[in-house]
């Protein structure tokens, strides 16, 4: 064994590779880098061992609504595909659709990416860049860049290290739906020490109402290890493993509307995924929990509450419910919904990576986004039809994308804007290879 031995009570804990995984005196395991290590617990009666695998949290390949983006394994360049009607693919035009991955303009190298509905933002080693319809107006103190369809550096963004763009709605759209609190913030960023900041995009109306870029701390929030955002809802994992959410009352996806609050006091979490109509998280034991709207089974658990009448009494749950089944999870992604456009019920799905590196999905499946060869909804996790093993997954509105262990990208579901990235506009209810790129 190499290093990393600590004792608690009658147990001594150790990791075979502390550059990949560390274990503290209580037995709490924390991943540092992608890879595997063996954790050993030793006492006077003997020892036990377990192999631990650390995978990407999904930040290097992301899909939302109808646009996908991923970071190349070879040179850290960013490639995007799919819906490009507002220039969110980042190649200097609004040619739509874009059914194959294309390199984002500017010869930049990226560390994370977060596409929204009509804009995309990504983090580079020198700070965040954004491009597309609304984002372009907020990166430079409200002055529209010469080419908003290509990456524009966020003024003053050098202090940030991670970026999360909001889900499929921006500006005044969110203001009209977040009934109890103000939740128009469209992009969140973290500083290296975990402080959360936000700024606003413009409205979608024409002429646009320009809101200058002015990153402000998110009031009432602690520091975060990670953050996730979607549709007026944001959630984060704190250093002491609490799941904290804040934002609007959309289908109870924030648990309850208002300022930052602990979503499940007493439970320790390792990761979280926030979306427009529901959110999900994984606790430190690998169990998955979801909360929010549930008309299509996207929570994979019982629902004992109801959303406000405005949303047709959608079955909802404000507190986390354990996802059905016996799976243990390494990653989870809550897909977004198109339902809010018409005040209708949410129609979204959820996908997770199990400890066996399989992908299982549940919820809405009209376009085949569950990946099991059907278009039938499921209220329980079902395995994606493939023998491949995966290390990241991103559930969107009507599609899902994932990265296999060898870096190959695969997508499935709706494809009318080329969001599967395979050069066609045909839907697929099973995984298809995303053209050309090997992803981190």
Secondary structure, 3 states (H helix, E strand, C coil): CCCCCEEECCEEEEECCCCCEEECCCCCEEECCCEEEEEEEEECCEEEEEEEEECCCCCCEEEECCEEEEEECCCCCEEEEECCCCCCCCCCCCCCCEEEEEECCCCCCEEEEEECCCEEEEEECCEEEEEECCHHHCCCCCCCCCCCCCCEECCCHHHEEEEEECCCCCCHHHHHHCCCCCCCCCEEEEECCCCEEEECCCCCCCCCCCCCCCCEECCCCCCCCEEEEECCEEEEECCCCCEEEEECCHHHCCCCCEEEEECCCCCCEEEEECCCCEEEEEECCCCEEEEEECCCCCCCCCCCEECCHHHCCCEEEEEEEECCCCCCEEEEEECCCCHHHHCCCCCCEEEEEECCCCEEEEECCCCCCCCCCCCCCEEEEEECCCCCCEEEEEECCCEEEEEECCCEEEEEECCCCCCCCECCCCCEEEEEEEEEEEEC
